[in-house]
């Protein structure tokens, strides 16, 4: 094949099978070594500090020569980290195929999460970048699925009532130090129990689940509360979501490694749980090491008074 015909052949391959072309392209990008991740991560952090987390633009002459060089190095480092981790985006995207978005759309959304991970990654914490980036990538994809794959929005009045239910549930959980019962939520709202259940059932049978349910854009959506469409009791879904948020507060005193393990092990930031072996591969440690970290973290959680009052007699409620 002549040199002149190569670009045409590449263009034909790209247009006929864009996914394969993209995978082949990113597959040629070399992975980063741990030392390179640290070096590039530090360069990105220096750039982010200079630009106030990337939100500031500079006028001509505002920066010194050294600052311009720092900015230039940081941008190159960010681009290199993103390109070297695009395979991770594809790997996560494949797990969410068939849930409302095409693979390329998932990859695009995941790339936005990857960019955020690159900007937020702190090499001094001692964790492999892929472990940290995984959560940002998955969050970006699941949020896009919830927001973009549904076309019918919740009625305004129903969204407002769900907002009230959520706020009351969270307030009760805070006051009681435990998950409120269905009766307690209904009494706090001064409505019959049947009406509470009816509101939640209406929400779950509405095609669109992308309306905010806490009154704040960019936070939680009704779709985030649904873990399994086969569940018969809608309130169980709400309770599970609130339980995860409460458990997240309990986990705040753990090390980052312990938090990562529990989140992956029990699906605290999504519906997908991971085996010890899967977590070990992601964190590049042995299965036994993951098990040890998990046990230590659960023992630490068990010392929390908020947990011990309700959960120690039923340890399985710690990891619902």
N, C-alpha and C positions, 0 to 999 in steps of 0.2 A: 504494500500500500504506500502510495506517495505521501510525502509530508503534507502536501496541500489538501489531500483527501481526508486526513486524520481528523481535523476539526469537524468536517461534515459528518463523519461516522460517529463521532462523539455526540454531536447534536441529535442524530437520529436515535441513538441508544437512549439519550436522556428523555426525548419526547415520547418514545414508545413504552418505556418502563421507568418512570421517574424514581420509583422506590428502589429498584435494583441499582440504578445509577447512583443514587444518593448513598446507599449502603456501601457500594464499591468505593466511592470517593472517600467517605470518612474512614473506611477500613484501611486506607493507605496512610492515615495520619498516625505518627508514632505516639505511643502512650508515654506519660510522664513518669519519671522515677520519683520515689518519695522525696529525695533531695530537691528535685526540680519543682515539685509541688510546693515545698516550703519556700524556696527562693521566689517563685512566681507569686505565691500567695502573699508574701511580705511586700512585694512590689505593688501588687494591687491594693493592699491595705494602705500603703503610703500614698498612692494616688487618691484613694477614697477619702483619706483624712484631709488631703489638700483641697479636694473639691467638695468637701462637706457632704460625704456619702453620695457623690455623683450628681448632686442637684444644682451645683453652682457652675455658671458659665463665666469666663473671664474675658475682659476687654484687652485689646492689643496694648502691650506695654505694662500690663498689670502684674505680670509674673516676672520673677528674676530668671536668669538663664538656668540656674540650678533647678528652679521649680518647673520650668518648661521641660527640662530633661526628665525630671521625676514623673511628670504627667505623661510624657511620651513613652517612657519605659513601662509605666503602669498600664497604659492602654494596650501595648503590645503583649504584656504578660496576661492581661485579661483575655485577649483574643486567643492566645495560645492555650490557656487553660480550658476555654470553651471548646475549641476545636478538638483538643485531645480527649474530651469527655463526651463527645456527641454519641459515641457508641453506647454509653450508659443511658442516654435519653432514649435511644432506639430500643434498648433492652426493656426499659420500663414501659414504653409505649406499646410494645407487643402484648403486654399483659392486659391492656385496656382496650384492645381491638374488639369491635362488635358491641360497644356500649354507647354508641351514638355519634362517634367521630371517626373519620377516616384516619388511617395510620399517619399520613403526612401531616394532617391537622394536629394529631396528638404530638408528633415530633416537634411541630412548631410551638405548641403550648409548652411542651417540656423544655424546649430551648430557652424560653423565657424564665422558667424556674431555674434552669442551670445558670443563666446569667446572674440571677439574684444570689444563687449560692456562691458563685465566684466572688461577687462583691462583698458577701458577708463572711466568707471563710476566714477564720483566724488560725494560722498555722501554729501558734503558740499553744493551742489546746492539745496538740499531740494526736489528733485523729486523721485518718486517711480522708482525703477530700471526697472520694466517691461515697463514703459512708454519710458524710454531711449533705452532699448534693442530692442523694437519693430522695430525701424528704422534701426538698424544695421542688424537685422535678415531679414527684408524684402528686404533691399538693396542687401544682399548677395544672396538671392533667385532670385530676378529679374535679377541680373547681370548674374547668372549662367544660367538662362533660355535664356537670350539673347546670351550668348557665347557658350553654349553647345548644344542647341536644333536645331541649324542650321548648315548645312554641306557645303553649297556652299558660298564661300567668294565673296565679291564684286570685280569686276575687278580693277586692280591697278589704271588705268587711271581715272575710275569713282570715286574711293575713294579719289584721289588727288583733283579732281574738287569739290567734296563735302567738302573737307577740306577748300578749298578756299572760297566757298560759306559761310561756317560757320564763318570763320574769318572776311570776309567782312561784314557780317550781324552784328556781334558783334561790330566791329569797328564803323559802322554806328550808331548802337544803343547807343554807348558811346558818339559819337560826337553830335548826334541829341537830346539825352535825351529822345528818344522815339523809338518805333519799326519802322524800315525802311520799306517802301513799296516795292512791287515787282519791280516796275520800278526803284526805287532808288538803289536796289541791283544790278539789271542788268546794270544800267549806271555805277556804281562803278566798276563793273567787265569788263566793255566795251564789253558786249555781248548782242545780241538781247534778248528780253523778252521771246520769244518762246524757245530759246536755254536754258535759265535758267529753265523754266518749264520742258523741255524735260529731262534735267539732273536729276532733282528730281524725275520725274516719272520713269526713268530707275532704280533709286535706290530703289524705293518703290516696283517695280515689280521683283526685284532680290530676290531669295529665302533666301540668307544669308544676315543678317543685323547686323552681329557682328563685322564688321571692324571698327576700330577707325575712327572718322570723325573730330578729331581735332589734329591729329598727335601725340597724347601722349597716351601711353599705360596706361590702368587703369583709364582713365577719361571717356569721353562720347563716346557712340557708336551710329551708325545710328539707331539701334533698339530702343534706348532710346527716339528717336524723334517720334516714332509712338504710338499714343494713341488709335487710332481706325481705323481699316482697311476700314471702310465705308466712311471715309473722301474723298471727291472728289478733293480737292485742296492740293497737297503735301506741298506747301509753308506754308500753314496754320499750318502744324505740326511743321515746323522749327521755325516759328514765335512764336508759343505757347511755344516751348522749351526755346527759347531765352528770351521770356517774363518772364517765370518762374525764369530764372537765374537772370534777372534784378530785379524782384520783391524780390528775395532772398537777394539781396544787400540792397534793401530798408528796408527789415525787420530786418536788422542787429542791428538797434538801439532799437528794442523791447526786452522785457524780454524773457527769455527762455520759460516761460509758454505761453506767447502770440504767440511766434513763433511756438511752438508745436501745439497750437490750430489751427492756420491758415493753417499750413501744412496738418494737418489731415482733416480739414474742407473742403479745396479746392483742395486736392490732389496735392500739390505743389512738392512732391517728388515721384510721381507715378501717375497712372491713377485712383486709387481708392479713392473716397471721403467718408468721414464718417459723420454720423448724429451727432447732438448734444448729443443724448443719448449714442451713441457708444463711443464718445470721453469721456463723463462723466464716463463711466464704466472703460475705460482704465486709466484715470487719477484719478479715485476714488473721483470724485466730482459730484455735482448735474448737471443736464442738464441746469438749469438756470444759474449756475455759469459759465459754458462753454460759454453760450450765452453772458454773461456780459464781459468775457475776449475777446471774438471775437469782440464785438462792440467797446471795448476800443482799441483793436489793430488796427482795421480798421480806427478809428478816428485818431490814431497816424500816420498811414501811410498817411492819407489824408493831413497831415501838411507838407509832404515832397514836396519841390518845383518841383522835377522831376516828381512827380505824379500829382500835382495840375495843371500843365500846360496842360496836355493832358487828364487826367482821371477824374477829378472832375465832369466834365459835363456828364460823362458816368461811374458811379461808378462800373458797372458790369465789366469793363475792368480791374479793380484792381484784380479780382479773376478769370480770365480766366483759 
